[in-house]
Structure formats: structure tokens, C-alpha cells
Amino acid sequence: MQTLGIALMGTGRMAQVYGPKIIGHPGLRLEVIYNPRRTSAEKATAQYGGRPMDDLDAALADPGVDAVVIATPTDTHVKYIERAAAAGKPIYCEKPLDQSLERVDRAMAALAAHPVPFMLGFNRRFDPENAMLQRAVQSGEVGPLNMLMSWSREPTPPPIDYVRASGGYFVDATIHDIDLLCWIAGERPVEVFAAGSCKFDPAIGAEGDFDLTMTTLKMPSGALVHINNSRACSYGFDQRLEAFGEKGMIQTRNHREDPLVRWDGTATEARQPLKHFFLERYDQSFYNALNEFHAAVSEGREPSSTAEDGRAALAIALACAQSARKGAAVAPAYG
């Protein structure tokens, strides 16, 4: 197995997700952790290994670095993509590419000018159950697809500082569902209709954002895709999918801390709590995504989650936000 030396960009929450996955993968070696604040890089290397660096040029030029994992704040992604591509390093980048189509196009121009393997971290494609459902749909198990539905509800609203920097609920959260469901359906919508309200945290509404949304995507085939999102859910991190076709229906179910279903004199079904949040529910998917990146780079092929996928998902998410504010259907701006 080819071993890739990795420069991990960032030391925040998502870097803390990827750090353990990198060091746990037999084909990846954590060579460098980069942060312009050296003390942060040193703290992270003490936890995960590698060498701390605060000089970006030196990190990218390091002979031990074969590829880059970008897990920094969204507004820095384009800068690191441009620099890593110019240095000839394969890139894995946490979603989204950016919050604006103009800056996404800048990143894609850099990748066109300096062709390197690039993968966008839409990790939910790599969740084992989601991937099984996608294969079942694409193999025709349910027949021609009529409806595809996603329930994606978070346990509690995020801090308001996070909301202010998030790009809005559709760009921050719904974009995961958009990418996942377009991938499952094998097509992208010609029209979207979305509605949103603020039911849980008035501070989110004061920022002009939503904490409760419903989205419908109309596909070229005529299939309808429904997404419902909530920033609060009293019973945990609710994550379910349903594919309904002419031949039948397939569902994925929530993950619980205890998967057993018990029957006794007091209860006749599962009463265990759900996985708390995405870090627990989708833990395996981050490892699987990095495994896909490693395989693509090693085999000299394009990774399965591309920059073009990221641009399309952002265009759809922005159209959803526009629709929710206009109260009318909107066509995504793919061009």
C-alpha cells in the first residue's frame, strides 16, 4: 500500500476530526500540522504526532508532504487550495469549497491551471448505510425513482457567532443533504422551492437566518426530493433517508447508542437515545472519505466527490436560500 505523507491544515474542530482518522489509516502518515499560530500547531502535534509548522510555503515544500488535508475555516479554503495546487499537492478539502460561487470559481480555476487530485469532503456519501441506499437506488432496486426524502435534525442550535459566519442554514447544513440526495438520485434539480422559519432561537432570526426549513428539489426525471432540517431536536441527532420508487421503498434508520431492541413488561421497543451529533453518528464516514482520497491518489484517478460537485451543491443551496426569502421556486445557477 502506498503511504502518503499528509500536511493537515488547521487545528480546530474539523482538524480534530481528521487528525485521528489520518493517524489511524495504514496508508496515511501525518507528517505536518500547519497553523499560522505555532502554539496551536504544537498543541495539535503533541496530541496527534507530526511536526508543527507555521510557514505555509515551508509546509508545502516539505519533502515528506505528499498531499494536503484542508480542515480550516471555510473562508480560508480557497487560499489553501490555490497554494497547494500551485505546489503540486493532491488536496482533500472539508466542505464547502466556499460560501460564494465567485470564490469557488477562483478555486476551480486554480485546479484547472495546476491539475492535481482534488476531493471535497462530503463525508455523508461515505457513511456505510447511505452508500448502500445509493447503490440500491442506482441498481434499480426500487425501480424508477419517484420520491427521495431526508430528515436531518440537529440536537441544539449552534452558538450565534457560528451562525453569523456560517453563510446561512442552507449553505451550512442543507448543503450536506443536497449533495447526498443528488448523488443518490444521480441527477441535479432544475428547480427548487424552500421555506424557512425561526422557531427555536430568536437570535438566529435576528441575524436573518432560519432554524427550521423544508426544501423540495424537482429533478429532470420528474422525481421529487424533500429535505427537512431543524436546528433543534429534543431526542437527538435525527438522520434518516427514504427512497420511494415504482417497485418499492428503502429506508435508513437512526443510529442509537445501544442498538438492541428490548421487549419486557414495561416497554416493547427501543428507548435508547440517538447518537448525539455528527461527530458520533458519522464517525466512520470521515475515515471512509479519507480512504477514498488515498485510493484515488494511489490509483491516479479522480476522487468520487469533486470540486464540480461542490459548486453544484452550493448553487442549489443558494437557490434554496433565495427561494425561502422570495416564497417562489428558483432555478439553480449552475453556469
SULGIWO-V63214 format. One line per field, one symbol per residue. psi: psi as a letter, one per 30 degrees, with the letter a starting at -180 (. if undefined). burial: # if it has 24 or more other ideal C-beta (glycine too) atoms within 12 Angstrom, else .. A space follows every 10 residues. Layout:
psi->???
burial->???
This chain:
psi->kkkkkkjjjl gaeeefefee eeffkfgkkj ekkkkfjeee eeeeefefaa kkkgjeeeef fkffjflkjj hlkeffeeee eeeeeffgkk kkkkllelfk eeeeeeeeee eeeijlkkkk iifffgkeee eeeeeeeffg egakkekkkk kjklelkllf eeeegfglee eeefeeeeee eeeefglllf kkklklljfe jfeeefggll gklkkkkjle ffkkkkkkkk fkjfgajjjl lkkjaffakk llllklejfk kkkafflglk gkllkeafee egeeeeeeee eeeeeeeefh lklfjleeee eeeeeeeeee eeeeefhlkk kkif.
burial->...####### ##.##.###. ###.#.#### #####....# #..##..#.# ###..#..## .#..###### ####.##### #######.## ########## #.###.##.# #....##### #######.## #.##.##... .#..###### #####.##.. .##..##### ########## #####.###. ########.# #..#..#.## #########. ..######## #.#..##### #####....# ##.###.... .......... ...##.##.. ########## #######... ..######## ########## ####.....# .#...
